[in-house]
Amino acid sequence: MMRVGADINSSFKMDLLQSNGHTNGYYFYITQYDANSNLLVIDSYQIQSTYPTTNTNLTAWNAIANELSQLDPVEHPILTKFNYNPILFDADVNGTEDVCNYILVVAEESARTHDYFSVGFSSSAEIIISTLVGGEILPDSITHFESFNPDYQDLCVIDTHMEVKRLNHVTFSYDITNMPGISAQKWTLKNNNENVNDIYYSNTWLTYLFKHKGDYTVELELTDVNGNKNTINKNILKII
């Protein structure tokens, strides 16, 4: 089985609120290992737009995001690999977005070339002298690029009852059966918890992407060249 879904872009959240002790005058940086030289490269920039005084100062948040989004890719080849999005909330639930607590920074592409080694704020443009005064990268927001192109390391064999997350696909086969002369097969997947249609399949291999949670019964009916049938049921799969 293996995960099915889109690759994950690298991302992080950036807090620049003056009310949290942050101020202009420091360098926002992203580091990345060069694919050719394997050397660590730093790309830094000193934000000119005034930091927001409070989380309701949406004009300041937008000005910073626009400034970073308009950087020259020749001068800032790493910083310009990312999109800068102030995340706005409707705090008083009146239909108008009125609060921003951070800028969400997301890589433009799902690729290792658009990942980062480190990110933060420094008192120097050339070397990293980390400081929280210039801003904070929220620790729980650090996300690195992850690819879900499956390989052998993503595979596992289910031989007893097992829990599998939704949006994984599982392949069933009867390669080790002792029944000779098989001429036909019929697979049936039954969800024992939700009111969903049973799944039927008639090929040798059954590969299915599970969308619904619940315990599944897997049934296989084999028919040989003489018309003899053999049916087996197993409840070995729970989708969570």
C-alpha positions in Angstrom: 0.0 0.0 0.0 1.1 3.6 -0.4 -0.1 7.1 0.1 -1.9 8.7 -2.9 -1.9 12.5 -3.1 -0.1 15.6 -4.1 3.5 16.4 -3.0 3.9 18.8 -0.1 5.4 22.2 -0.8 7.8 23.6 1.7 6.3 26.4 3.8 6.5 28.3 7.1 4.7 31.1 9.0 6.3 34.4 9.8 5.4 36.7 12.7 6.4 40.3 12.4 4.1 42.0 15.0 5.6 44.9 16.9 3.3 44.0 19.7 5.2 40.7 20.0 8.6 42.5 20.2 9.6 42.5 16.6 11.0 45.5 14.7 12.5 46.5 11.4 16.2 46.8 10.7 17.1 43.1 10.6 17.5 40.6 7.7 15.0 38.0 6.7 17.0 35.0 5.3 16.5 31.6 3.7 19.3 29.2 3.2 19.5 26.4 0.7 22.1 23.9 -0.4 23.3 24.5 -4.0 22.4 21.4 -6.2 25.7 21.7 -8.1 28.3 22.7 -5.5 26.5 21.3 -2.4 27.5 24.5 -0.6 25.1 26.3 1.7 23.9 29.5 0.1 22.2 32.3 2.0 19.7 34.8 0.5 18.7 37.7 2.7 16.7 40.9 2.5 16.0 43.8 4.9 12.2 44.5 4.8 11.6 48.2 4.3 7.8 48.3 4.9 7.0 49.2 8.5 6.1 46.2 10.7 2.5 46.0 11.8 1.9 47.5 15.3 -1.0 45.2 16.0 -2.7 42.2 14.3 -5.5 44.5 13.1 -3.0 46.6 11.0 -3.8 44.8 7.7 -2.4 47.5 5.5 1.1 46.9 7.0 0.8 43.1 6.6 -0.2 43.5 2.9 2.6 46.0 2.3 5.2 43.6 3.5 3.8 40.7 1.5 3.7 42.8 -1.6 7.3 44.0 -1.0 8.6 40.4 -0.7 6.6 39.2 -3.7 8.1 41.9 -5.9 11.8 41.1 -5.2 14.1 40.7 -8.2 14.8 37.0 -8.9 18.3 37.8 -10.1 19.2 39.6 -6.9 17.2 37.1 -4.7 17.1 33.7 -6.4 16.0 31.8 -3.3 13.6 34.3 -1.7 11.7 34.6 -5.0 11.0 30.9 -5.1 8.3 31.5 -2.4 4.9 33.1 -2.3 4.1 35.5 0.6 0.5 35.4 1.8 -0.9 37.4 4.8 -3.5 35.1 6.4 -6.6 37.2 7.3 -9.3 36.2 9.8 -12.7 37.5 10.6 -12.2 37.7 14.4 -15.6 39.2 15.3 -17.5 37.1 12.8 -19.1 40.2 11.1 -18.3 39.1 7.6 -15.1 41.3 7.3 -11.6 39.9 7.7 -10.0 42.1 10.3 -7.1 40.3 11.9 -3.7 38.9 10.7 -1.2 37.2 12.9 1.3 36.0 10.4 2.4 35.7 6.8 2.3 32.2 5.3 5.3 31.6 3.1 4.8 28.7 0.6 7.2 27.5 -2.1 6.0 28.1 -5.7 6.8 24.5 -6.7 6.7 21.1 -5.1 10.4 20.3 -5.6 13.7 20.0 -3.6 15.0 23.0 -5.6 12.3 25.0 -3.8 13.0 23.7 -0.3 15.1 25.4 2.4 17.7 24.3 4.9 17.0 27.1 7.4 15.0 30.3 7.6 14.8 33.2 10.1 16.1 36.7 10.9 19.7 37.8 11.3 21.5 41.0 12.3 23.9 40.4 9.3 23.1 40.1 5.6 26.1 37.9 4.9 26.3 35.5 7.8 23.6 34.1 10.1 23.5 35.8 13.5 20.0 34.7 14.5 17.7 37.0 16.4 14.0 37.0 17.3 13.9 40.8 17.3 13.6 41.0 13.5 10.8 38.5 13.4 9.9 34.9 14.3 9.4 31.8 12.2 6.7 29.9 14.1 8.2 26.6 15.1 5.2 24.4 14.5 4.8 25.8 11.0 8.1 24.5 9.6 7.2 22.2 6.7 9.8 20.8 4.2 9.1 19.5 0.7 8.0 15.9 0.7 7.4 13.8 -2.4 4.9 11.0 -2.6 6.1 9.4 -5.8 5.9 5.8 -4.4 8.9 3.5 -4.3 9.7 0.2 -2.6 10.1 1.9 0.8 6.5 2.9 0.7 5.2 -0.7 0.5 4.1 -3.0 3.2 2.4 -6.4 3.2 -0.9 -6.9 5.0 -1.2 -10.4 6.4 -3.2 -9.7 9.6 -5.8 -7.1 10.5 -4.4 -3.7 9.9 -5.4 0.0 10.1 -4.8 2.0 6.9 -5.4 5.7 6.4 -7.9 7.0 3.8 -6.5 7.9 0.4 -4.1 5.0 0.4 -4.5 2.4 -2.3 -4.1 -1.3 -1.5 -3.4 -4.1 -4.0 -4.9 -7.6 -3.4 -3.8 -10.8 -5.2 -4.0 -14.6 -4.8 -0.4 -15.4 -6.0 0.1 -18.1 -3.3 -3.1 -20.0 -3.8 -2.9 -23.8 -4.1 -6.0 -24.0 -6.4 -4.9 -25.3 -9.8 -6.4 -24.3 -13.2 -8.0 -21.0 -12.2 -10.1 -19.6 -15.0 -12.0 -16.8 -13.3 -11.9 -14.7 -10.2 -14.3 -12.3 -8.4 -13.3 -9.9 -5.8 -15.8 -8.2 -3.4 -15.0 -5.4 -0.9 -17.7 -4.8 1.7 -17.7 -1.8 4.1 -19.2 -3.2 7.4 -19.7 0.2 9.0 -20.9 2.7 6.3 -23.8 2.5 3.9 -21.7 2.5 0.7 -21.9 0.3 -2.3 -19.9 -3.0 -2.4 -16.9 -3.0 -4.8 -16.7 -5.8 -7.3 -13.7 -6.7 -9.5 -12.9 -9.6 -11.8 -9.2 -9.3 -12.7 -6.3 -11.2 -11.1 -5.1 -8.1 -9.2 -7.4 -5.7 -7.4 -6.0 -2.3 -6.6 -8.4 0.1 -4.9 -8.2 3.6 -3.5 -10.1 3.7 -0.2 -12.2 6.9 0.3 -14.6 5.7 3.1 -13.7 4.8 6.7 -14.7 1.5 8.2 -13.9 -2.2 8.6 -13.8 -4.0 5.2 -14.4 -7.6 4.4 -12.4 -8.9 1.5 -14.0 -11.8 -0.4 -12.5 -13.8 -3.2 -14.3 -16.3 -5.3 -12.1 -18.5 -7.6 -13.4 -20.7 -10.4 -11.3 -23.4 -12.1 -11.5 -24.8 -15.6 -14.0 -27.5 -14.4 -16.4 -25.0 -12.9 -15.4 -25.7 -9.3 -15.6 -22.7 -7.0 -13.7 -21.8 -3.9 -14.7 -18.7 -1.8 -12.8 -17.1 1.1 -13.6 -14.1 3.3 -11.2 -12.1 5.5 -11.8 -9.1 7.6 -8.2 -7.8 7.5 -8.6 -4.1 6.8 -9.8 -1.1 8.7 -9.7 2.3 6.9 -9.3 5.2 9.4 
